[in-house]
Amino acid sequence: MPLLNIEQLNKSFHLHQFGGKQIVGCSGINLTLDHGEFIGITGKSGAGKSTILKCIYRTYIPTSGSMYYESDSYGTIDLARAGEREMIEIRQKEIGYVSQFLKLLPRVTAQDAVIQELVATGCPKERAEGEARSMLRHFGLAESLWDTYPNTFSGGEKLRLNLAAAMVKRPKFLLLDEPTASLDNGSKEAVRDMILDLKRQGTSMMGIFHDLEFMEKVVDQEFSMQSGSITGGRTA
Ligand SMILES: Nc1ncnc2c1ncn2[C@@H]1O[C@H](COP(=O)(O)OP(=O)(O)OP(=O)(O)O)[C@@H](O)[C@H]1O
């Protein structure tokens, strides 16, 4: 049984304010991700890469198709049809998501945001504090920022905080939407080291990359997308 089996995934958007105009996000996507595997997705801007990741994380509800996922808590579950309660638990305990955008609560400091992610998995507070600090240090987020609110952080600082918050849980499955965008070389190395560390511990991953040189060092398989569809693929 693979960790994730995507069959005929389609997502389209209906723009009500434009007379119900329909925009294709992705269409006819078939993908299989094995346990411990890392799949990289490439393609031009607007090709539909983020739409696939957002359907898996259920930021978007797919229009049709299925995404069978092997959950620790629920066994085989179709993420396209799972209930909100199940999705909340799966997001808390099993699937991490990293992007450049903040999904954090207002008035929560950077450090507390990372601690909270770990506490939600059942980790004792004191241990969570230690691990959060070591993650923030690993990604080089200045200590002077740890007890401030992240809404004023730079793009790269927000991304490094999101990386720390998602990776501190050492999730079973990690979704990475351009995890090196706007990062300097030293920070990119920190990302690569942590990705390889998680991989050694069995985390399965799917990531979107524009930095192909970086991608080829970490993925096992790569797919390219164009106009909402997968148009090519190869084993790295
Ligand atoms: N919430 C939305 N409402 C309407 N259209 C959307 C929405 N999200 C995505 N789209 C459209 O779906 C298509 C695919 O977008 P998506 O964000 O998946 O592309 P991408 O390949 O990740 O691009 P980029 O590399 O620029 O992030 C685009 O045409 C986009 O405009």
The ligand as an SDF file (V2000), in Angstrom:
LIG
                    3D

 31 33  0  0  0  0  0  0  0  0999 V2000
   -8.5120   30.2000   -5.1610 N   0  0  0  0  0  0  0  0  0  0  0  0
   -8.4360   30.2890   -6.4860 C   0  0  0  0  0  0  0  0  0  0  0  0
   -9.4390   30.8940   -7.1830 N   0  0  0  0  0  0  0  0  0  0  0  0
   -9.3970   31.0130   -8.5380 C   0  0  0  0  0  0  0  0  0  0  0  0
   -8.3720   30.5190   -9.2840 N   0  0  0  0  0  0  0  0  0  0  0  0
   -7.3540   29.9200   -8.6440 C   0  0  0  0  0  0  0  0  0  0  0  0
   -7.3220   29.7660   -7.2210 C   0  0  0  0  0  0  0  0  0  0  0  0
   -6.1970   29.1210   -6.8730 N   0  0  0  0  0  0  0  0  0  0  0  0
   -5.5350   28.8670   -8.0180 C   0  0  0  0  0  0  0  0  0  0  0  0
   -6.2220   29.3500   -9.0860 N   0  0  0  0  0  0  0  0  0  0  0  0
   -5.8360   29.2690  -10.5000 C   0  0  0  0  0  0  0  0  0  0  0  0
   -5.4660   27.9250  -10.7890 O   0  0  0  0  0  0  0  0  0  0  0  0
   -4.3500   27.8810  -11.6570 C   0  0  0  0  0  0  0  0  0  0  0  0
   -3.2240   27.0900  -11.0030 C   0  0  0  0  0  0  0  0  0  0  0  0
   -2.7500   27.8260   -9.8820 O   0  0  0  0  0  0  0  0  0  0  0  0
   -1.6120   27.2740   -8.9050 P   0  0  0  0  0  0  0  0  0  0  0  0
   -1.5030   28.2140   -7.7630 O   0  0  0  0  0  0  0  0  0  0  0  0
   -1.8610   25.8480   -8.6200 O   0  0  0  0  0  0  0  0  0  0  0  0
   -0.3190   27.3880   -9.8470 O   0  0  0  0  0  0  0  0  0  0  0  0
    1.2230   27.1180   -9.5090 P   0  0  0  0  0  0  0  0  0  0  0  0
    1.7290   26.1810  -10.5520 O   0  0  0  0  0  0  0  0  0  0  0  0
    1.3820   26.7010   -8.0930 O   0  0  0  0  0  0  0  0  0  0  0  0
    1.8400   28.5630   -9.7430 O   0  0  0  0  0  0  0  0  0  0  0  0
    3.0530   29.3690   -8.9960 P   0  0  0  0  0  0  0  0  0  0  0  0
    4.3330   28.6710   -9.4010 O   0  0  0  0  0  0  0  0  0  0  0  0
    2.9290   30.7550   -9.5710 O   0  0  0  0  0  0  0  0  0  0  0  0
    2.7860   29.3270   -7.5180 O   0  0  0  0  0  0  0  0  0  0  0  0
   -3.9720   29.3300  -11.9540 C   0  0  0  0  0  0  0  0  0  0  0  0
   -4.5120   29.6840  -13.1970 O   0  0  0  0  0  0  0  0  0  0  0  0
   -4.6330   30.1090  -10.8180 C   0  0  0  0  0  0  0  0  0  0  0  0
   -4.9860   31.4130  -11.2470 O   0  0  0  0  0  0  0  0  0  0  0  0
  1  2  1  0
  2  3  1  0
  2  7  2  0
  3  4  2  0
  4  5  1  0
  5  6  2  0
  6  7  1  0
  6 10  1  0
  7  8  1  0
  8  9  2  0
  9 10  1  0
 10 11  1  0
 11 12  1  0
 11 30  1  0
 12 13  1  0
 13 14  1  0
 13 28  1  0
 14 15  1  0
 15 16  1  0
 16 17  2  0
 16 18  1  0
 16 19  1  0
 19 20  1  0
 20 21  2  0
 20 22  1  0
 20 23  1  0
 23 24  1  0
 24 25  2  0
 24 26  1  0
 24 27  1  0
 28 29  1  0
 28 30  1  0
 30 31  1  0
M  END
$$$$
